[in-house]
Amino acid sequence: MADRPDHTGVFHSGKPSGAQTQLEASRLKELLAPTVAASDLYLEDIEVRIAGTQRTVHVIVDLPEDQQGGVSLDKIAEVSQSLSAALDEDPHDEGAPYDLEVSSPGVSRPLTEPRHWRRNLGRKVSVKVLDGDNVTGRLLEVGDDSVTIRPDIPVKKGMKPKHGEPVQLAFANIRSGKVEIEFTHLDEDLAAAQMRGELEDEEA
């Protein structure tokens, strides 16, 4: 029979249940949040996976909602070192081996929180609603309890895209939302990354 974690959420022996791994993830999220914030990043989530005696801690970080773009590989490497040091100093850890994985959410991440929507202002999104017609269009504004989208109007192939009047959708009426990948935005992101690289070369 698997031992239960103590009040800290630490596993002592046996195979932990899903509830126990969630408890451990919550504990680590509280422990590691200050470390992530010190790197000027946002702690999106932590997942804990157990396989035998091996533990994998997957930390998902993102840029603050007032910043555009994605988390650079250099930033991932920097925060990974800080997180590894914080885990090594965890006062409630019994020294069991672990693998640390650090990543950032991609554009395929579902838009489930207001900050997700704010991080994607200006992008094209697809929204499924609970009541009414689903909407695909440009995300124009994000409020406390709703988003404003300029919907795309379907046209025949080869014709210039058309747009409807902006519509407001309450968060309470949104079943799911996601970012639609656009090649134009990918080109802009690539150009911005190249520009950052040129500036870094000049400064060096």
Secondary structure as UniProt FT lines:
FT   TURN            7..8
FT   HELIX           18..38
FT   TURN            39..40
FT   STRAND          42..51
FT   TURN            52..53
FT   STRAND          54..62
FT   TURN            65..66
FT   HELIX           73..88
FT   TURN            91..92
FT   STRAND          98..103
FT   TURN            107..108
FT   HELIX           114..119
FT   TURN            120..122
FT   STRAND          124..129
FT   STRAND          135..142
FT   STRAND          146..153
FT   TURN            157..158
FT   STRAND          162..163
FT   STRAND          167..170
FT   HELIX           171..173
FT   STRAND          174..179
FT   HELIX           183..203
//
